[in-house]
Amino acid sequence: MTQSATKPSSCVFLAGGGQLLQPQQDLIPHTSHLLCSYYLLKWASQCLSSTVPLDMLDANLQHLSVLELSDSPALTPSKSMVS
């Protein structure tokens, strides 16, 4: 058995007999992995991790409404308050 028969060929051949360039051979598996990772993250971000009872959601909304949050930046203490 020859040495070339024991090692798998690192070259990928197209149907037309042309050989893919080395950058293409490196990028295609990497791109495939990134696409799979993207779709996994997309799927995971759209799934609910657990169901929350509606009464708990209502209670949380009531607690948040009491806080009277606003979009304005937080107030910094003035010098008179610090001293």
Secondary structure, DSSP 4 states (H G I P E B T S, - for coil): --HHHHSPP---B-TTSPBPPHHHHHHHHHHHHHHHHHHHHHHHHHS-SS---HHHHHHHHHHHHHHT--SSPPPPPPHHHH-
